[in-house]
Amino acid sequence: MKMRVVTSLVLTIFALAGCAGGRPSDPDRPNAATGSYPFTIKNCGTDVTVRAAPKRVVTMNQTAAEILIHLGVDDRIVGSGYEIYQVPDEIAERYEKLPILSAHGQEITHEKLLEAQPDLVYSSFGSFLTAPHSGDREELHKLGVPTYVTEFDCTEHVAVPGANFPMMYEEYRRLARIFDVPAAGEKLVTEQQTMIDKALAAVKKRDRPLKVMWFYSMWGGTPWAAGPGGLPQNVSDLVGVQNIFADASTKMAEVSWDAVAARNPDVIILADLTRGEPNDLAREKIDLLKKDPLTSKLGAVAADRFIIVPGAQMDPGYGSAYLVPALVDGLNRLP
């Protein structure tokens, strides 16, 4: 069965390659003339050659699918997976039409990925496109299937120097170029930058920067918090607050309650996750903080100085820009 799947995939890709044409274009010009194929870009240290605008893309996770929906190319998605939260209402109808290739909260298997016969695979998590998970990028490239991984997560949890929204915008532009819809990419960039600028103009001035903890999840009884090298850190810098774990060694750090108490945040930003793990929901996190003998004494906990954001917004994606107005609004409401 696997041999038949792979053979079919290879034949499909050869057919697509035969139809590709055009001259190579400059990879540093994200809005080069439409229809300019093939071209090669460097992505997470890997050369990725795109021979034609993809018609059969598999998005490895929900966040990746949502970006392509906002670029208007969701009709080319032949499979998606790793659903972990409620889909935003504005795109729910379009998202529900996508073929889902994995169970809730599960990765797409290598076999399911090949069965979909993609001509592009796009992932927001570098770990998904590895041999122990959904399949190795190099193997897919040998089959003629280009892959794209967000530059925010080439390697799981590793802090990315200079991670910021312009980097997110570059991803939109690159994807728009891959799909030959450059205007859609620019439209997305303009909308999100306008929203961020408006939010930052409303920041309430304070005598001193507030200290915040980005409380993402619990795993094995240990809290995980956003560190440096990710968009939560960039949002902290833009808004003018201090991330208490800005000195962590990874962008998503395993911390301790003793460390949280010692750094004593003024505000705790809670990721509201709906993937079904213990203490994923924001209300569960609040209950945990209030019941714990150590954290219950923190000023932020005692005074209910919490700001709740959808958990997916702390991962790189379309929703990340909404962190800025959410944080500004939450902080402005505090005394």
C-alpha positions in Angstrom: 0.0 0.0 0.0 2.8 2.4 0.9 4.6 1.6 -2.3 1.5 2.4 -4.4 1.0 5.7 -2.5 4.6 6.9 -3.0 4.6 5.9 -6.7 1.4 7.8 -7.2 2.8 10.8 -5.5 6.0 10.8 -7.6 4.0 10.5 -10.8 1.8 13.4 -9.7 4.9 15.5 -9.0 6.6 14.7 -12.3 3.4 15.8 -14.1 3.4 19.1 -12.2 7.1 19.6 -12.8 6.5 19.1 -16.5 3.9 21.9 -16.6 6.1 24.3 -14.7 7.9 27.0 -16.6 9.2 30.5 -16.6 12.5 31.9 -15.6 14.1 31.8 -12.2 13.3 34.9 -10.1 15.1 36.8 -7.4 14.4 35.1 -4.0 15.0 38.4 -2.3 12.1 40.1 -4.1 9.0 38.7 -2.4 6.7 40.4 -4.9 8.4 39.6 -8.1 6.3 39.4 -11.2 3.5 36.8 -11.0 3.9 33.6 -12.8 7.7 33.6 -12.4 8.7 30.0 -11.8 10.7 28.1 -10.9 12.5 29.8 -8.0 14.5 28.8 -5.0 14.3 30.3 -1.5 16.3 29.5 1.6 14.0 28.4 4.4 15.3 27.3 7.9 18.7 26.7 6.2 17.2 24.5 3.5 17.0 25.3 -0.2 13.4 25.0 -1.3 12.6 25.0 -5.0 9.1 25.9 -6.1 8.4 24.8 -9.7 4.8 26.0 -10.0 2.1 27.6 -7.9 0.9 24.8 -5.6 -2.5 23.3 -6.2 -2.5 20.6 -3.5 -1.1 21.8 -0.2 -1.1 20.1 3.1 -0.9 22.3 6.2 0.5 20.4 9.1 -1.4 22.4 11.7 -4.3 24.7 12.3 -2.3 27.9 12.5 -0.7 27.3 9.1 -4.2 26.5 7.5 -5.6 29.8 8.9 -2.8 31.9 7.3 -3.6 30.3 3.9 -7.3 31.0 4.4 -6.5 34.6 5.0 -4.4 34.6 1.8 -7.4 33.3 0.0 -5.9 30.0 -1.2 -7.8 27.6 1.1 -9.3 26.0 -2.0 -5.9 24.5 -2.6 -5.6 22.8 0.8 -6.1 19.1 0.4 -5.5 18.3 4.0 -4.7 19.8 7.4 -4.2 18.5 11.0 -3.2 19.2 14.6 -6.3 21.0 15.6 -5.9 22.4 19.1 -8.3 25.3 19.6 -11.6 26.8 18.5 -11.5 28.3 15.0 -12.2 32.1 14.9 -15.7 32.8 13.8 -14.6 35.0 10.8 -13.1 32.0 9.0 -15.0 29.1 10.6 -17.2 28.4 7.6 -14.2 28.2 5.3 -12.1 26.1 7.7 -14.8 23.5 8.2 -14.5 22.7 4.5 -10.9 21.5 4.8 -10.2 17.8 4.9 -8.7 17.0 8.3 -6.1 14.2 8.3 -5.6 13.7 12.0 -7.5 13.4 15.2 -7.8 16.4 17.5 -4.5 17.4 18.9 -2.6 14.8 16.9 -0.1 15.2 14.1 -0.6 14.0 10.6 1.0 10.6 10.1 3.6 10.1 7.4 1.3 7.7 5.5 -1.6 10.2 5.6 0.6 13.0 4.4 1.7 10.9 1.3 -1.8 9.7 0.6 -2.9 13.4 0.2 -0.4 13.7 -2.7 0.7 17.3 -1.9 2.7 19.5 -4.1 3.6 21.7 -1.0 3.7 21.0 2.7 3.5 24.0 5.1 4.1 23.7 8.9 4.2 26.1 11.8 6.3 23.7 13.8 9.7 22.5 12.7 9.4 19.3 14.8 6.5 18.0 12.6 8.6 17.7 9.5 11.2 15.3 11.0 11.6 11.5 10.7 10.1 10.6 14.1 6.9 12.6 13.3 5.2 13.3 10.0 8.3 12.8 7.7 11.7 14.3 7.0 11.9 17.4 4.8 14.8 16.0 2.9 12.8 12.9 2.0 9.9 15.0 0.8 12.2 17.2 -1.3 13.7 14.1 -2.9 10.1 13.1 -3.9 9.7 16.6 -5.5 7.5 18.0 -2.7 8.7 21.4 -1.5 8.2 22.2 2.2 8.0 25.4 4.1 8.5 25.8 7.8 8.0 29.0 9.7 11.3 30.7 10.5 10.0 31.2 14.0 10.3 27.4 14.7 13.1 25.9 12.6 14.1 24.0 15.8 11.6 23.4 18.5 11.7 25.9 21.4 15.0 27.5 20.3 15.0 31.3 20.7 15.0 33.1 17.4 17.2 36.3 17.3 15.2 39.2 16.0 11.8 37.5 16.1 9.3 40.2 15.4 6.2 41.1 13.3 8.2 42.1 10.2 9.5 38.5 10.3 5.9 37.3 10.3 5.1 39.7 7.4 8.0 38.3 5.4 6.4 34.8 5.9 3.1 36.1 4.5 4.9 37.6 1.5 6.9 34.5 0.8 3.8 32.3 1.0 1.9 34.8 -1.3 4.8 34.6 -3.7 4.8 30.8 -3.6 1.0 30.7 -4.4 1.3 33.6 -6.9 -1.0 35.9 -4.9 1.4 38.8 -4.0 -1.4 41.4 -3.6 -3.1 39.2 -0.9 0.2 39.1 1.0 0.6 42.8 1.0 -3.0 43.3 2.0 -2.5 41.0 5.0 0.6 42.9 6.0 -1.1 46.3 5.8 -4.1 45.1 7.8 -2.1 43.7 10.6 0.4 46.6 10.8 -2.4 49.1 10.9 -4.1 47.2 13.8 -0.8 47.0 15.7 0.0 50.7 15.2 -3.5 51.7 16.4 -3.1 49.6 19.5 0.3 51.0 20.4 -1.0 54.5 20.0 -3.4 53.8 22.9 -0.8 52.5 25.4 -1.4 54.0 28.8 1.8 55.7 30.1 3.1 54.5 33.5 5.8 55.6 35.9 7.6 52.3 35.6 7.3 49.3 33.2 5.0 46.5 34.5 6.5 43.1 35.0 4.5 40.3 33.2 4.6 36.5 33.0 3.4 34.9 29.8 1.9 31.7 31.3 1.5 29.3 28.4 0.9 25.8 29.8 1.5 23.1 32.4 3.3 19.9 31.6 4.0 17.2 34.2 3.2 19.7 37.0 5.8 22.2 35.7 4.8 25.7 34.3 5.9 26.8 30.9 6.3 30.5 30.1 7.3 32.5 27.1 10.9 33.5 27.1 13.0 35.5 24.5 13.2 35.0 20.8 9.4 34.8 20.1 6.5 37.0 19.4 5.4 37.3 23.0 8.8 38.9 23.8 8.4 41.2 20.8 5.0 42.3 22.0 6.4 43.0 25.5 9.0 45.2 23.9 6.5 47.0 21.7 4.0 47.7 24.6 6.7 48.6 27.1 6.4 45.8 29.7 9.1 43.6 31.1 8.8 39.8 30.5 10.1 38.3 33.7 11.6 35.4 31.8 13.3 37.4 29.1 16.6 35.9 30.3 15.5 32.3 29.7 17.5 30.1 27.5 14.6 29.2 25.2 11.6 31.0 23.7 9.2 28.6 25.6 10.8 27.9 28.9 10.2 25.3 31.6 10.3 27.3 34.8 9.4 26.8 38.5 6.9 28.4 40.8 9.8 29.4 43.0 11.2 31.4 40.1 7.8 32.9 39.4 7.5 34.0 43.0 11.0 35.4 43.2 10.4 37.5 40.1 6.9 38.5 41.3 5.1 39.6 38.2 2.7 42.6 38.3 0.5 40.9 35.7 0.0 37.3 34.5 -0.9 36.8 30.9 -2.8 33.5 30.6 -2.9 31.4 27.4 -6.4 29.9 27.1 -5.7 26.6 25.4 -8.4 24.2 24.3 -6.4 21.1 23.3 -7.7 19.2 26.3 -4.5 18.9 28.4 -4.7 19.4 32.2 -4.6 23.1 33.2 -4.8 24.3 29.6 -7.8 26.5 30.1 -7.3 30.0 31.5 -9.8 29.4 34.3 -7.9 26.2 35.3 -4.7 28.2 35.4 -6.3 30.8 37.7 -7.6 28.1 40.0 -4.2 26.5 40.2 -2.5 29.9 41.0 -5.0 30.7 43.7 -4.8 27.3 45.4 -1.1 26.9 45.4 0.4 28.0 48.8 3.2 29.9 47.1 1.6 31.6 44.1 -1.6 32.5 45.9 0.4 35.1 47.9 1.6 36.9 44.8 0.1 40.3 44.4 -0.9 39.7 40.8 -2.9 36.6 41.9 -4.5 38.1 45.0 -5.6 41.1 43.0 -6.8 39.1 39.9 -4.3 41.0 37.7 -4.8 38.5 34.8 -5.0 39.1 31.1 -6.5 36.2 29.1 -5.5 35.6 25.5 -6.2 32.6 23.1 -3.4 30.2 23.4 -2.8 30.0 19.7 -2.0 33.7 19.6 1.2 33.0 21.5 2.4 30.8 18.6 3.5 32.4 15.4 0.6 32.9 13.0 -2.1 35.2 11.8 -3.6 35.6 15.3 -0.3 36.7 16.9 -0.9 40.3 15.9 -4.0 40.3 18.0 -1.8 39.9 21.1 -0.9 43.6 20.8 -4.4 45.1 21.2 -5.4 42.4 23.7 -2.4 43.2 25.9 -2.8 47.0 25.5 -6.5 46.8 26.4 -5.9 44.5 29.4 -3.1 46.7 30.8 -5.1 49.9 30.2 -7.9 48.5 32.3 -5.6 47.9 35.3 -5.5 50.6 38.0 
